[in-house]
C-alpha cells in the first residue's frame, strides 16, 4: 500500500532529466546507455497508455529508426562524406551516428511524454516542486556568475548550459509552472480563510528566475519572459472573473501590481534589444548571419527534398553547403527549428513526423479531475504548462532548444501533462481513451 503512494512516476521523470542534464560519474559505456535504460523503465511504469499514443510513438521512433538503418553516406577521415549503396526510395541519413543519437533522445522524450501523461494530478505537484527548486537553484548560480567582477559577455557556461539562450529557454519552461503555484496557493488560502500562504515565496523564486534571465543578457529570453508575465497576469485576471463565487478577491492593489510586473518585464525586454543593437549595422549583421544559415540549410534540403538528409545530420552535412559568410566557423545547428527539421526530414519525413505528433496530441485526457478545487486544474495549472510550450515554440524560431536533450525532455513531459489533464469535454468521446 505504501509503495502505491510513492511518487514513482515523478521520480522517474526527474531521473530522466538528470541523465539528460550532465554525465554521471559512471563508466562511459554506462553513461551512453543511461537515457535508453531509464526511458525503458519509464515506459514500463506507464504501460497502460491509449493505443493512439503507442501508435504515435511507434510512428515517430520507427521513422527515425528507418533513417538510421538506411545510411546514404559513409564518413572517411580526411576525405569527408562519401556516397554508399542504400535504398533510394526509403528515408536515409547522411550521418548514421548522428541519427542513432537522435533516436536515443527521441526514445527518452517519448518516455518523458508518457510519464507526464500518466502523472496523477496529486503527483503533478511533485513535478512543480522540482521545477521550483531547479529554477531557484540555477537562477542563484547564474546571478552569482553575472555578479562576478568584469564578467564577460560570452562565457563558457551560463549555469549548466553553454549558451545563455538555452538557460533562458530552461527558465521560461519552468517560470509559468512556478507562477501558477503562487496563484493556486493564494486561491487556496482565500477559500480556506487562512491569513497567509506560501504564494509570496513562490513569487520570490519567480522574481529570481526572471532576474537571472535578464542578467544572462539573452535578448530572446527576456522578450519571451515578458510575454509569459503578461500571459500569467491575464490568466489570473480571467480566473478572478470566471470564479467570483470562489471567494477570490480582485482588489485594486493586485491589479496595480500585476500591471507593474508586466510593465517592468516589457521594459527589460526593450532595454535588452536597445543595448545590444544600438546601430542599424549590427541589426543587419545579425540578420545576415541567421538568414544565411537558413538559406544554406534550405540549399541542402533542395538536394534531398523528399526525405531530407536524416535526423541529427545537420552538423555533418552543412559544411558542404555553407557560404563564405561562415568560412572557418563550425555551425552545428540552423538556429531555426522549422528549417532544421525540414532539412533533416524533408517534406515526406516531416509529414510522417507531424502525423505521429498529431496522434499523441489527439489522445484523451488520462483521467477526470476529481479534486473539486476551484479554479479547476484545467483552468489554471494546465494553461501554465501550455504557456511554457508556446514559449518553447517561440524560442525555436530563432534557436535550437529541441537539440538540447534536457530541454527536449522537459518540453515532452510538459506536453504529456498538458494532454493528460485535458478535460473530457475538450475531446470527442473515443473508445480508446485510457482510464485507470
C-alpha positions in Angstrom: 0.0 0.0 0.0 2.9 2.4 0.9 4.5 1.5 -2.5 1.4 2.7 -4.4 1.7 6.1 -2.6 5.3 6.6 -3.6 5.7 9.3 -6.3 7.3 6.7 -8.7 6.4 8.5 -11.9 7.7 11.9 -10.9 10.9 10.3 -9.6 11.5 8.5 -12.9 10.9 11.8 -14.7 13.5 13.6 -12.5 16.0 10.8 -13.1 15.5 11.2 -16.9 16.0 14.9 -16.6 19.2 14.4 -14.5 20.5 11.9 -17.0 20.0 14.4 -19.9 21.5 17.3 -17.9 25.0 16.1 -17.4 27.2 12.9 -17.4 27.1 10.7 -14.4 30.2 9.5 -12.5 30.0 6.1 -14.1 31.9 4.4 -16.9 31.5 5.9 -20.4 29.7 2.9 -21.8 27.1 3.0 -19.0 26.7 6.8 -19.5 25.8 6.2 -23.1 23.1 3.7 -22.1 21.6 5.6 -19.1 19.0 7.5 -21.1 17.6 4.5 -23.1 17.6 2.3 -19.9 15.7 4.9 -17.9 13.4 5.5 -20.8 12.6 1.8 -21.0 11.9 1.7 -17.2 9.7 4.7 -17.6 7.7 3.2 -20.4 7.2 0.0 -18.4 6.0 2.1 -15.4 3.3 3.8 -17.6 2.5 1.0 -20.0 -1.3 1.5 -19.7 -1.4 4.1 -22.4 -4.1 4.7 -25.1 -3.3 2.8 -28.3 -3.3 6.2 -30.1 -0.2 7.2 -28.0 1.6 3.9 -28.7 0.8 4.2 -32.4 2.1 7.8 -32.4 5.2 6.9 -30.6 5.9 3.9 -32.8 5.4 6.1 -35.9 7.9 8.7 -34.6 10.5 6.3 -33.4 10.1 3.9 -36.3 10.7 6.7 -38.7 13.9 7.8 -37.1 15.0 4.1 -36.8 14.4 3.7 -40.6 16.6 6.7 -41.3 19.4 5.2 -39.1 19.0 1.7 -40.8 19.4 3.2 -44.3 22.7 5.3 -44.4 23.2 7.1 -47.6 26.8 8.2 -46.9 29.8 7.0 -45.0 32.4 9.2 -43.3 36.1 8.8 -44.3 38.7 10.5 -42.2 40.5 13.2 -44.2 38.0 12.9 -47.1 34.6 13.6 -45.6 31.2 12.1 -46.6 31.2 9.6 -49.4 28.0 8.1 -51.0 27.3 4.5 -50.4 24.7 1.9 -51.6 21.3 2.4 -50.0 17.6 2.0 -50.7 17.0 5.2 -52.5 13.2 5.4 -52.1 13.3 4.9 -48.3 14.3 7.5 -45.7 18.0 7.6 -45.4 20.7 9.5 -43.4 24.0 11.0 -44.4 25.2 10.7 -40.7 24.2 7.4 -39.2 25.9 8.2 -35.9 24.0 11.4 -35.5 20.8 9.7 -36.4 21.3 7.0 -33.8 22.0 9.7 -31.2 18.8 11.5 -32.2 16.9 8.2 -31.9 18.2 7.8 -28.3 17.0 11.3 -27.3 13.6 10.6 -29.1 13.1 7.4 -27.1 13.8 9.4 -23.9 11.5 12.2 -25.0 8.7 9.7 -25.7 9.2 8.2 -22.2 9.1 11.7 -20.7 5.9 12.4 -22.6 4.3 9.1 -21.4 5.3 9.7 -17.8 3.9 13.2 -17.9 0.7 11.9 -19.5 0.2 9.3 -16.8 1.0 11.5 -13.8 -1.9 11.7 -11.4 -2.9 15.2 -10.5 -1.8 14.6 -6.9 1.7 13.9 -8.2 2.0 16.8 -10.6 2.6 18.9 -7.5 5.8 16.9 -7.0 6.9 17.9 -10.6 6.0 21.6 -9.9 8.0 21.5 -6.7 11.0 20.1 -8.6 10.6 22.9 -11.1 10.5 25.5 -8.3 13.7 24.1 -6.7 15.6 23.7 -10.0 14.5 27.2 -11.2 15.7 28.8 -7.9 19.0 26.9 -7.7 20.0 27.7 -11.3 18.9 31.3 -11.0 21.1 31.8 -8.0 24.0 30.2 -9.8 23.6 32.5 -12.8 23.1 35.6 -10.7 26.4 34.8 -8.9 28.2 34.2 -12.2 27.0 37.5 -13.6 27.8 39.5 -10.5 31.5 38.5 -10.8 33.9 41.4 -11.4 34.3 42.0 -15.1 32.0 39.1 -16.0 32.5 38.5 -19.8 29.6 38.9 -22.2 30.4 35.5 -23.8 31.3 32.9 -21.2 31.9 29.1 -21.2 28.7 28.4 -19.3 25.5 30.0 -18.1 24.6 27.8 -15.2 24.8 24.3 -16.7 24.2 25.5 -20.2 26.9 26.5 -22.8 24.7 29.3 -24.1 22.7 32.0 -22.3 19.8 31.4 -24.7 19.4 27.8 -23.6 19.4 28.9 -20.0 16.6 31.3 -20.9 14.6 28.5 -22.6 15.1 26.4 -19.4 13.8 29.2 -17.2 10.9 30.1 -19.5 9.8 26.5 -19.5 9.7 26.5 -15.7 8.5 30.0 -15.0 4.8 29.6 -15.8 4.7 26.5 -13.7 6.2 28.4 -10.7 3.9 31.4 -11.2 0.8 29.3 -11.2 1.9 27.7 -7.9 1.7 31.1 -6.4 -1.8 31.6 -7.8 -3.0 28.3 -6.5 -1.6 28.9 -3.1 -3.3 32.3 -2.9 -6.6 30.9 -4.0 -6.5 28.0 -1.5 -5.7 30.4 1.3 -8.6 32.7 0.4 -11.1 29.8 0.2 -9.8 28.2 3.4 -9.9 31.5 5.3 -6.2 31.5 6.1 -4.4 34.8 6.6 -1.2 33.7 4.9 0.1 31.3 2.2 3.4 30.3 0.6 2.4 32.4 -2.5 5.0 35.1 -1.6 7.8 32.5 -1.6 6.8 31.2 -5.0 6.7 34.8 -6.4 10.1 35.5 -4.9 11.5 32.5 -6.7 9.8 33.6 -9.9 11.4 37.0 -9.4 14.9 35.4 -9.0 14.3 33.4 -12.2 13.3 36.5 -14.2 16.3 38.5 -12.8 18.6 35.7 -13.9 17.3 35.7 -17.4 17.8 39.5 -17.5 21.3 39.1 -16.1 22.1 36.5 -18.7 21.5 39.1 -21.5 19.5 36.7 -23.6 17.5 39.1 -25.8 15.0 36.4 -26.9 14.9 35.1 -23.4 13.9 38.4 -21.9 11.3 39.1 -24.7 9.6 35.7 -24.2 9.8 36.3 -20.4 7.8 39.5 -20.8 5.2 37.6 -22.8 4.9 35.0 -20.1 4.5 37.5 -17.3 1.7 39.2 -19.4 0.1 35.9 -20.1 0.1 34.9 -16.4 -1.4 38.3 -15.4 -4.1 37.9 -18.0 -4.8 34.3 -16.7 -5.1 35.5 -13.1 -7.5 38.2 -14.1 -9.6 35.8 -16.1 -9.7 33.3 -13.2 -11.0 36.0 -10.9 -13.8 36.9 -13.3 -14.6 33.2 -14.0 -14.8 32.1 -10.4 -16.2 35.1 -8.4 -18.1 32.7 -6.2 -14.9 31.0 -5.0 -14.0 34.0 -2.8 -11.0 35.1 -4.9 -10.7 38.8 -4.3 -9.9 41.3 -7.1 -8.6 44.3 -5.3 -7.1 47.4 -6.9 -3.6 46.8 -5.4 -3.4 43.4 -7.0 -4.3 44.9 -10.4 -1.7 47.6 -10.0 1.0 45.1 -9.0 0.2 42.9 -12.0 0.3 45.9 -14.3 3.7 47.0 -12.8 5.1 43.4 -13.3 4.1 43.4 -16.9 5.5 46.9 -17.5 8.8 46.1 -15.8 9.2 42.9 -17.8 8.4 44.7 -21.1 10.9 47.5 -20.1 13.7 44.9 -19.6 12.8 43.4 -23.0 13.1 46.7 -24.7 16.3 47.5 -22.9 17.9 44.2 -23.9 17.4 44.9 -27.6 18.2 48.6 -27.3 21.5 47.8 -25.5 22.6 45.1 -27.9 21.5 46.8 -31.2 22.4 50.5 -31.0 23.2 50.7 -34.7 21.4 49.6 -37.8 24.6 47.9 -39.0 24.6 45.5 -36.1 21.0 44.6 -36.8 21.8 43.9 -40.5 24.8 41.8 -39.5 22.7 39.7 -37.1 20.0 39.2 -39.7 22.6 38.2 -42.4 24.1 35.7 -40.0 20.8 34.0 -39.1 19.2 34.2 -42.5 22.4 32.9 -44.1 22.3 29.7 -42.0 18.6 29.2 -43.1 19.4 29.8 -46.8 22.3 27.3 -46.7 20.3 24.7 -44.8 17.5 25.1 -47.4 20.0 24.6 -50.2 20.9 21.3 -48.6 17.2 20.4 -48.3 16.7 21.1 -52.0 19.2 18.3 -52.8 17.0 15.8 -51.0 13.6 17.4 -50.7 11.5 14.3 -50.1 13.3 12.6 -47.2 15.9 15.1 -46.2 19.4 14.4 -45.1 18.5 12.4 -41.9 17.8 13.3 -38.3 20.9 14.6 -36.5 22.8 15.0 -39.7 22.9 18.8 -39.8 26.5 19.2 -38.4 27.9 16.7 -40.9 26.1 18.0 -44.0 26.0 21.8 -43.5 29.8 22.3 -44.2 29.2 21.2 -47.8 26.6 24.0 -48.3 27.8 26.8 -46.1 28.6 30.1 -47.8 31.7 32.2 -47.4 29.9 34.1 -44.5 30.6 31.1 -42.3 34.2 30.3 -43.5 36.3 29.0 -40.7 33.3 28.5 -38.4 31.7 25.3 -37.2 27.9 25.5 -37.5 26.2 22.7 -35.6 22.5 23.9 -35.9 20.4 26.0 -38.1 19.3 28.3 -35.3 15.7 27.8 -36.5 13.9 24.6 -35.6 11.4 24.6 -38.6 14.3 25.0 -41.1 16.4 22.3 -39.5 13.5 19.8 -39.3 12.8 20.4 -43.0 16.4 19.9 -44.0 16.8 16.7 -41.9 13.4 15.1 -42.5 12.3 16.5 -45.9 8.7 17.0 -46.9 7.7 13.3 -46.6 9.5 12.7 -43.3 8.1 15.9 -41.8 4.6 14.8 -42.8 5.1 11.4 -41.1 6.6 13.3 -38.1 3.6 15.6 -37.8 1.2 12.6 -38.2 2.9 11.0 -35.2 2.7 14.2 -33.1 -0.9 14.6 -34.1 -1.7 11.1 -32.8 -0.1 12.0 -29.5 -1.8 15.3 -29.3 -5.3 13.9 -30.0 -5.3 11.4 -27.1 -7.9 11.8 -24.5 -7.1 13.0 -21.0 -5.7 10.3 -18.8 -8.2 10.8 -16.0 -11.1 13.0 -14.9 -10.4 15.9 -12.4 -11.9 14.7 -9.2 -10.2 17.2 -6.9 -13.2 19.6 -6.9 -10.8 22.5 -6.5 -11.7 26.0 -7.7 -10.3 27.1 -10.0 -10.2 23.7 -11.8 -6.8 22.3 -12.7 -7.6 22.6 -16.4 -8.4 26.3 -16.0 -5.2 27.2 -14.1 -2.2 24.7 -14.0 -2.9 23.2 -17.4 -2.9 26.6 -19.0 0.5 27.3 -17.4 2.0 24.2 -19.0 0.5 25.3 -22.3 2.2 28.8 -21.9 5.5 27.0 -21.4 5.2 25.0 -24.6 4.3 28.2 -26.5 7.4 29.9 -25.1 9.5 26.9 -26.3 7.9 27.3 -29.8 8.8 31.0 -29.9 12.4 30.2 -28.9 12.6 27.5 -31.6 12.0 30.1 -34.3 15.4 31.7 -33.7 17.3 29.0 -31.8 17.6 25.2 -31.4 16.1 24.3 -28.0 15.0 20.8 -29.1 18.6 19.9 -29.8 19.4 20.2 -26.1 18.4 16.8 -24.5 17.3 18.3 -21.2 15.1 21.0 -22.8 13.6 18.4 -25.2 12.7 16.1 -22.3 11.2 18.9 -20.2 9.1 20.0 -23.2 8.0 16.4 -23.8 7.0 16.0 -20.2 5.1 19.3 -20.2 3.3 18.2 -23.3 2.4 14.9 -21.7 0.9 16.7 -18.6 -1.0 19.1 -20.9 -2.6 16.4 -22.9 -3.1 14.0 -20.0 -5.0 16.6 -18.0 -7.3 17.6 -20.9 -10.9 17.8 -19.7 -13.2 15.1 -21.1 -15.3 17.8 -22.9 -12.3 19.0 -24.9 -12.1 15.9 -27.0 -14.9 14.0 -28.6 -15.7 10.7 -26.9 -13.5 7.9 -28.1 -13.4 4.2 -27.1 -9.6 4.2 -27.0 -9.2 6.6 -24.1 -7.4 5.1 -21.2 -8.8 5.3 -17.7 -7.0 3.9 -14.7 
